[in-house]
């Protein structure tokens, strides 16, 4: 039965499984580090948009994901390590 499935269908199934595993892993990571759970959803919609527009490549998706990671890391570092407290007294 599996021998009759074409290579493109096999590749599509593997892509879907890979994306599902990636989104689940990213969601679990964001949950444990108390980041917004909208980040995996945003990356999923970004990937779907790039895929269906036909202009997206893996390189552009990885670059946009890296940019989002740098923005989140910078925001986290600024909020954790700067003194935004009002003076007491």
Rosetta silent file (secondary structure, phi, psi, omega in degrees, C-alpha in Angstrom):
SEQUENCE: XXXXXXXXXXXXXXXXXXXXXXXXXXXXXXXXXXXXXXXXXXXXXXXXXXXXXXXXXXXXXXXXXXXXXXXXXXXXXXXXXXXXXXXXX
SCORE:     score description
SCORE:     0.000 S_00000001
   1 L     0.000  -44.943 -179.081    0.000    0.000    0.000 S_00000001
   2 H   -71.014  -22.081 -179.641    2.744    2.441    0.910 S_00000001
   3 H   -69.686  -23.320 -178.029    4.664    1.614   -2.248 S_00000001
   4 H   -83.307  -11.401 -179.765    1.880    3.154   -4.367 S_00000001
   5 L   -77.468  133.881 -177.395    2.143    6.556   -2.674 S_00000001
   6 L   -73.301  164.608 -178.364    4.111    9.020   -4.760 S_00000001
   7 H   -65.089  -36.073 -179.038    7.248   10.747   -3.520 S_00000001
   8 H   -66.569  -36.623  177.670    5.580   14.176   -3.394 S_00000001
   9 H   -68.351  -41.177  177.224    2.854   12.862   -1.097 S_00000001
  10 H   -61.208  -42.137  179.151    5.481   11.239    1.141 S_00000001
  11 H   -65.468  -39.402  178.883    7.395   14.526    1.264 S_00000001
  12 H   -65.369  -40.576  178.580    4.239   16.465    2.124 S_00000001
  13 H   -65.034  -41.925  178.275    3.395   14.072    4.957 S_00000001
  14 H   -64.850  -38.993  177.260    6.924   14.341    6.317 S_00000001
  15 H   -63.264  -41.716  179.735    6.750   18.154    6.124 S_00000001
  16 H   -65.223  -42.974  178.232    3.454   18.166    8.024 S_00000001
  17 H   -64.486  -39.965  178.907    4.839   15.869   10.724 S_00000001
  18 H   -65.431  -43.944  179.378    7.985   17.993   11.038 S_00000001
  19 H   -65.181  -40.829  178.598    6.014   21.233   11.329 S_00000001
  20 H   -62.467  -45.070  178.883    3.679   19.683   13.908 S_00000001
  21 H   -64.008  -39.723  179.394    6.603   18.474   16.015 S_00000001
  22 H   -65.253  -44.008 -179.593    8.292   21.861   15.744 S_00000001
  23 H   -66.394  -41.782  178.655    5.186   23.796   16.789 S_00000001
  24 H   -64.047  -44.975  179.036    4.519   21.460   19.729 S_00000001
  25 H   -62.445  -44.028  179.328    8.151   21.686   20.881 S_00000001
  26 H   -66.227  -36.489  177.412    8.186   25.463   20.554 S_00000001
  27 H   -65.779  -43.318  178.266    4.882   25.744   22.425 S_00000001
  28 H   -63.842  -42.594  177.882    6.193   23.619   25.295 S_00000001
  29 H   -60.804  -47.379 -179.804    9.386   25.687   25.424 S_00000001
  30 H   -64.150  -33.274  178.087    7.463   28.976   25.480 S_00000001
  31 H   -66.095  -43.959 -175.813    5.197   27.623   28.205 S_00000001
  32 H   -74.214  -27.063  178.904    8.094   26.638   30.474 S_00000001
  33 L   -98.648    9.130  176.409   10.010   29.911   30.097 S_00000001
  34 L    60.941   37.270  171.379    6.809   31.971   30.506 S_00000001
  35 L   -90.345  168.778  178.849    6.899   33.542   27.061 S_00000001
  36 L   -65.425  137.525  178.375    3.779   34.346   25.130 S_00000001
  37 L   -81.235    2.488  174.575    2.118   31.316   23.580 S_00000001
  38 H   -80.463  -14.786 -178.708    1.320   33.409   20.528 S_00000001
  39 H   -62.688  -49.458  177.891    4.915   33.068   19.305 S_00000001
  40 H   -63.495  -36.371  177.874    4.510   29.507   17.932 S_00000001
  41 H   -65.218  -41.258  177.495    1.177   30.470   16.402 S_00000001
  42 H   -62.119  -44.918  178.859    2.766   33.519   14.787 S_00000001
  43 H   -65.123  -35.242  177.215    5.597   31.425   13.354 S_00000001
  44 H   -65.242  -45.958  178.062    3.106   28.861   12.049 S_00000001
  45 H   -65.565  -35.151  176.713    1.064   31.536   10.272 S_00000001
  46 H   -63.992  -43.418  179.102    4.265   33.081    8.936 S_00000001
  47 H   -64.850  -41.834  178.275    5.363   29.731    7.528 S_00000001
  48 H   -64.309  -40.128  178.272    1.956   29.118    5.941 S_00000001
  49 H   -63.199  -46.018  179.147    1.986   32.575    4.399 S_00000001
  50 H   -64.396  -36.709 -179.285    5.459   32.085    2.958 S_00000001
  51 H   -68.160  -46.012 -174.905    4.524   28.633    1.666 S_00000001
  52 H   -79.591  -21.773  175.221    1.293   29.672   -0.054 S_00000001
  53 H   -76.983  -18.781  177.640    2.669   32.877   -1.537 S_00000001
  54 L    80.334   -3.256 -178.780    5.322   30.833   -3.265 S_00000001
  55 L   -99.052   -8.898 -175.307    8.029   33.360   -2.430 S_00000001
  56 L   -86.140  142.133  173.611    9.090   31.791    0.817 S_00000001
  57 L  -124.708  170.441  176.783   12.068   29.569    1.245 S_00000001
  58 H   -62.959  -33.804 -179.394   13.438   27.793    4.270 S_00000001
  59 H   -64.945  -44.714  179.973   16.183   30.402    4.430 S_00000001
  60 H   -67.249  -37.358  177.240   13.748   33.314    4.654 S_00000001
  61 H   -65.044  -43.065  178.095   11.679   31.494    7.293 S_00000001
  62 H   -64.973  -38.129  177.377   14.784   30.773    9.357 S_00000001
  63 H   -64.685  -43.020  178.438   15.916   34.392    9.045 S_00000001
  64 H   -68.372  -35.947  175.492   12.537   35.682   10.222 S_00000001
  65 H   -65.536  -39.700  176.561   12.480   33.152   13.060 S_00000001
  66 H   -65.216  -40.965  177.235   15.960   34.251   14.124 S_00000001
  67 H   -61.686  -43.389  177.530   14.868   37.885   14.028 S_00000001
  68 H   -63.852  -38.281  177.794   11.859   37.091   16.219 S_00000001
  69 H   -64.288  -43.326  178.531   14.133   35.190   18.622 S_00000001
  70 H   -64.489  -39.362  178.323   16.529   38.128   18.885 S_00000001
  71 H   -64.812  -44.740  179.382   13.673   40.550   19.525 S_00000001
  72 H   -65.783  -40.247  179.243   12.218   38.317   22.250 S_00000001
  73 H   -64.314  -43.940  179.418   15.641   37.766   23.834 S_00000001
  74 H   -63.708  -43.778  178.118   16.380   41.493   23.856 S_00000001
  75 H   -63.307  -39.166  178.860   13.011   42.319   25.378 S_00000001
  76 H   -66.022  -44.971 -179.392   13.505   39.629   28.037 S_00000001
  77 H   -64.676  -42.405  179.540   17.013   40.833   28.935 S_00000001
  78 H   -64.350  -42.762 -178.406   15.920   44.460   29.135 S_00000001
  79 H   -71.749  -29.040 -177.514   12.949   43.658   31.342 S_00000001
  80 H   -85.894  -33.643 -168.423   14.943   41.359   33.647 S_00000001
  81 H  -115.655   13.797  173.685   18.191   43.243   34.093 S_00000001
  82 L  -113.442  151.410 -177.160   17.340   46.927   34.123 S_00000001
  83 L   -94.571   99.950  177.929   16.228   48.865   37.169 S_00000001
  84 L  -104.675   24.407 -177.513   12.833   50.344   36.355 S_00000001
  85 L   -85.575  147.864  173.664   11.939   50.807   39.995 S_00000001
  86 L   -78.927  143.801  178.555   10.787   54.073   41.478 S_00000001
  87 L   -66.080  139.672  179.841   12.986   55.403   44.232 S_00000001
  88 L   -96.331  147.111  174.000   11.601   54.707   47.683 S_00000001
  89 L   122.892    0.000    0.000   11.580   57.213   50.404 S_00000001
